[in-house]
Amino acid sequence: MQSPKSITEEQIRTSLNNSIIAGAVGVFFFMIIQNGPIPLMLEKLGASGIAIGLTATLFQLGMMVQIPAAFFAERLARRKSFWAYTSGIARAAMAIPGLYLLLAPENPSPAVWITLACIGFFSFLSQCGGPVWFGWMADLIPEDKRAGFWARRQGVCMIVCVVSVALTGWFLDLFGESTLAGFGWLLIFASVMGVSDVILHWFVLEPEPAPSNRSLSPAKRIFQPLENRDFLFFTLAMCVWFFGLGFFAPFMNVYLKSTFDVTYTHLSAIQLSGMISSVISSFVGGYLINRMGLRSFGLAMVVTIPLFSVAWFFLDGNATGLLPIIGIVPQPVMILCISSLIAGGVYAGVGMLQLNLLSTLSPTEGRTMAMAVHWTLVGFVSAVGPIAGGWVKDYFSVHPIDFPLYAGTAFSYFQLLILLHGIMIWFMMLPLLLQIQKQEGEWPIQRAVADIFILTPLRSVRNIYSYNLAAVNYGKAVVKKNRTQRNS
């Protein structure tokens, strides 16, 4: 641990690069544990919708320990050690259900509750170090490099996400539908990569944190960050955002698998399509934030998100389509891949908004507690989302609605989840973000939307065309020069 004034620019640059490398390694853990394979595994084990939703709920409920952990962490001389021990043990525990599936394949049913128990243990223990890590990074990253760092880190991590999703789908299809061994090996591999992320983070510098004001009462220290109006509205907006994600996301792959009988490779293709645009969005996002302002960039993302949900109402399980590399696929896979090519970048943009605003709006003094308060409120509200989504799924299983969509596909619980998610975004999250104080020089939201989704793509096409034209002219000039030299 070093005083911020004694840390050189070279040390900061090296530490930030190490954090990016560690994050890229850790992505494998989070993509496997939190992004899709576990709900598919539980569905295969015969778990109910509420049990599947409970996996996401447990991840969110773990955030409830962040405030008590922050009181403890603020007294520590080294935040890094506390984060490393809690995160390392928590991630190692996620190998247990994987080992069970491999060692007891003849009796897989207990794996449902073993998995839920390990997720609960992982969530509550790892979240103890959550505000510590965010506070540590906020202290380390210079303000003028914040947008660029988070854009670069998220971009690199999204590239690794693409690799992770591609390998996950391919790996599970190797084992077929008759065994759960593929899921077992995935959980073990995820655990190893998660612990490796912790080890690599040991080479990230830890600046000395600003001391917290311990003369204040515990209640005052908890509620003080919320006295900042912008921080309060930002936190409430993120509560709505994560509630909405938990409401539908755990059931997306389950719906596609059970309704259209798509393969794991098809599910990976849909995720990959979204991640391709996420990579582009992450790298371009830093430039756009500096150009139009963080608030305007985020509002432009939030306004457009519900528009991409329309694709879910035009799926036809009896038709096929064509995708590059993969070939002929079910029409739902093709439609969702096309939609995800843009939607993934928009979702990534909201992620960048949160990372930047969380560091920008949290106070320097008592930053660990501010981070804990933010994530605790987000966890408390969003934990209800997956349970609510699971209840809707189970209710529709007993009381289906006879309402055909495009090509006869039945209106299901998932279409209702998507509709309600869009309502939350436009009528709850967006008004909250609009309450955040506008900074000088920020663009109007209409201009930001037009620039991001119309003008920026057109400029990119123009630049590509100009580059190709210049390359062709250069090639012609070289050929002409060589001919002249030969003739002479």
ABEGO torsion letter per residue (X at the ends): XBBAAABBAAAAAAAAAAAAAAAAAAAAAAAAAAAGAAAAAAAAAGBBAAAAAAAAAAAAAAAAAAAAAAAAAAABABAAAAAAAAAAAAAAAAAAAAAAAAABAABAAAAAAAAAAAAAAAAAAAAAAAAAAAAAAAAABBAAAAAAAAAAAAAAAAAAAAAAAAAAAAAAAAAEAABAAAAAAAAAAAAAAAAAAAAAAAABBBBBBBBBBAABBAAAAAAAAAABAAAAAAAAAAAAAAAAAAAAAAAAAAAAAAAAGBBAAAAAAAAAAAAAAAAAAAAAAAAAAAAAEAAAAAAAAAAAAAAAAAAAAABBAABBBBBBGAEBBBAAAAAAAAAAAAAAAAAAAAAAAAAAAAAAABBABGAAAAAAAAAAAAAAAAAAAAAAAAAAAAAAAABBBBBBBBGGBBBBAAAAAAAAAAAAAAAAAAAAAAABBBBBGBBBAAAAAAAAAAAAAAAAAAAAAAAAAAAAAAAAAAAAAAAAAAAX
